């Protein structure tokens, strides 16, 4: 039998429209400088920064507040090497034809290939897992709701938090990704969604010259 809902007073910052606009503009200025980076430095990043960013991700909304996510934070060089080897094996098959010509053509302007040295170079890899179902202390299953949506929202929080902290990120999604479950020792109820690379960019790092869609291109107003 479910427990009766309990509530607490909402803490809400009531701002004027001018203050809201200022905050919105300031955050936009921060986030518009975010770029996906593939050239990482091996410069160390303190664990405490990653911990705080993970805690920020954990504040994301989720279906029925079940928080169906696990963040496997990896700095061990041996484990990173295993992940790189497994990921590159999948990527070689991807670029050798499994992806299909249309997909490869869409990636061509980004200059990507099967070689992923950043998986070893960057100080942190974060394996993001979704919990397909939960387990109580007795081992009984209980259903989780809106798992992909919840995990994806939390990932967005995490990327924003890492960028705000001054770190570069890369969302890496080799497919299939079952090797990540095995290497990270995660249980069978967890599915890997994203391997997030985090750290400082190399001093001479370059990123593709791209455009972002305009407000008119990404919104409709009813």
C-alpha positions in Angstrom: 0.0 0.0 0.0 1.4 3.4 -1.0 2.4 5.9 1.6 0.3 9.1 1.9 1.9 12.0 0.1 3.7 14.5 2.2 4.4 18.1 1.3 6.7 21.0 2.3 6.6 24.7 1.6 8.0 25.7 -1.7 11.1 27.9 -1.7 10.7 30.1 -4.7 12.7 33.1 -5.8 10.2 35.7 -6.9 12.0 38.0 -9.4 10.9 41.0 -11.4 10.6 40.6 -15.1 13.8 42.7 -15.5 15.7 40.4 -13.1 14.4 37.3 -14.8 15.5 38.6 -18.2 19.0 39.4 -16.8 19.4 35.9 -15.4 18.0 34.3 -18.6 20.4 36.4 -20.8 23.4 35.6 -18.5 22.7 31.9 -18.6 22.3 32.0 -22.4 25.7 33.7 -22.7 27.2 30.9 -20.6 25.6 28.1 -22.6 26.1 29.5 -26.1 29.9 29.0 -25.6 29.3 25.3 -25.0 30.9 23.2 -27.7 31.4 19.4 -28.1 35.1 18.8 -27.7 37.1 15.8 -29.0 40.6 17.0 -28.1 41.0 16.7 -24.4 43.9 17.5 -22.0 45.0 15.0 -19.4 45.0 17.8 -16.8 43.5 16.5 -13.6 40.0 17.6 -12.4 39.3 17.3 -8.7 36.7 14.7 -7.9 34.8 17.2 -5.7 33.8 19.1 -8.9 32.5 16.0 -10.6 30.6 15.1 -7.4 28.9 18.5 -7.3 27.9 18.3 -10.9 26.5 14.8 -10.4 24.5 16.1 -7.5 23.1 18.8 -9.8 22.1 16.2 -12.3 20.4 14.4 -9.5 18.1 17.4 -9.0 16.4 16.8 -12.4 12.7 15.9 -12.5 11.9 12.2 -13.1 8.9 10.0 -13.6 7.1 9.5 -10.2 10.3 11.0 -8.7 11.9 7.5 -9.0 15.2 9.1 -10.1 16.0 6.0 -12.3 19.6 6.9 -13.0 23.2 5.8 -12.1 26.3 7.8 -12.9 29.4 5.6 -13.1 32.3 8.1 -12.7 35.6 6.7 -14.0 39.1 8.1 -13.6 41.0 4.8 -13.3 43.4 4.7 -16.3 43.1 0.9 -16.7 39.3 1.1 -16.8 39.4 4.0 -19.3 41.7 1.9 -21.5 39.3 -1.0 -21.4 36.4 1.3 -22.4 38.4 2.8 -25.2 39.3 -0.6 -26.6 35.7 -1.8 -26.5 34.2 1.4 -27.8 36.7 1.5 -30.8 35.8 -2.1 -31.7 32.2 -1.1 -32.1 33.1 2.2 -33.8 35.2 0.4 -36.4 32.2 -1.8 -37.3 30.1 1.4 -37.4 32.4 3.3 -39.8 33.0 0.2 -41.9 29.4 0.1 -43.0 27.1 -0.8 -40.2 26.0 2.9 -40.0 25.0 3.1 -43.7 26.0 5.8 -46.2 23.3 8.3 -45.2 24.4 8.4 -41.5 28.1 8.6 -42.4 27.4 11.4 -44.8 25.6 13.3 -42.0 28.7 12.9 -39.8 31.3 13.8 -42.5 31.4 17.5 -41.8 32.4 16.8 -38.1 35.5 14.9 -39.1 34.8 12.0 -36.8 36.3 8.4 -37.2 36.7 5.2 -35.2 39.7 6.4 -33.3 38.6 7.7 -29.8 41.8 8.7 -27.9 39.8 11.1 -25.7 38.4 8.1 -23.8 41.8 7.6 -22.3 43.2 11.2 -22.3 40.3 13.0 -20.6 40.5 12.8 -16.8 36.8 11.7 -16.3 34.4 9.4 -18.1 30.8 9.3 -16.8 28.8 6.3 -17.8 25.1 7.3 -17.6 22.8 4.4 -16.9 19.0 4.2 -16.8 17.4 1.8 -14.3 14.8 -0.1 -16.2 13.2 -1.3 -13.0 13.9 -0.9 -9.3 14.7 -3.5 -6.6 13.7 -3.3 -3.0 15.7 -4.8 -0.1 14.0 -8.2 -0.6 14.9 -8.2 -4.3 11.4 -7.6 -5.5 11.0 -5.6 -8.7 9.0 -2.4 -9.1 8.3 -0.6 -12.3 10.1 2.6 -13.2 8.2 5.1 -15.4 9.5 7.4 -18.1 13.1 6.2 -17.7 14.6 7.4 -21.1 13.0 10.8 -20.6 14.1 11.1 -17.0 17.7 10.1 -17.8 18.0 12.4 -20.7 16.8 15.4 -18.7 19.3 14.6 -15.9 22.0 14.3 -18.6 21.1 17.8 -19.8 21.5 19.1 -16.2 24.9 17.4 -16.0 26.2 18.8 -19.2 25.1 22.3 -18.2 26.6 21.9 -14.7 30.0 20.7 -16.1 30.1 23.6 -18.6 29.2 26.1 -15.9 32.1 24.7 -13.8 34.5 25.4 -16.7 34.8 21.9 -18.2 34.4 20.6 -21.7 32.2 17.6 -22.5 31.6 15.1 -25.3 28.5 12.8 -25.5 29.7 9.5 -26.8 27.2 6.8 -27.8 28.8 3.8 -29.4 26.2 1.1 -30.3 25.8 -1.4 -29.0 27.0 -0.2 -25.6 26.6 -3.4 -23.5 30.4 -3.5 -22.9 29.9 -0.5 -20.6 27.6 -2.5 -18.3 30.2 -5.2 -18.0 33.2 -3.0 -17.5 31.5 -0.8 -15.0 30.0 -3.8 -13.1 26.5 -2.6 -13.4 23.5 -4.9 -12.7 21.2 -6.2 -15.4 18.4 -3.8 -14.6 20.5 -0.9 -15.8 20.9 0.1 -19.4 23.8 2.4 -20.6 22.6 5.5 -22.4 25.5 7.8 -22.8 29.3 7.8 -22.1 30.0 11.4 -21.2 33.6 12.6 -21.5 34.6 15.5 -19.2 37.8 17.5 -18.7 39.7 20.5 -20.0 40.2 20.9 -23.7 43.7 20.8 -25.1 45.3 24.2 -25.5 45.3 23.8 -29.3 41.9 22.1 -29.5 39.7 22.9 -32.5 36.0 22.4 -33.1 34.1 22.2 -36.3 32.8 25.4 -37.7 29.0 25.0 -37.3 25.9 27.1 -37.0 23.0 26.7 -34.5 19.4 27.1 -35.7 17.8 30.4 -34.9 14.9 30.9 -32.5 12.5 31.0 -35.4 13.8 27.7 -36.7 13.3 25.9 -33.3 10.1 27.4 -32.0 6.5 28.0 -32.7 4.3 30.3 -30.7 0.6 29.6 -30.4 
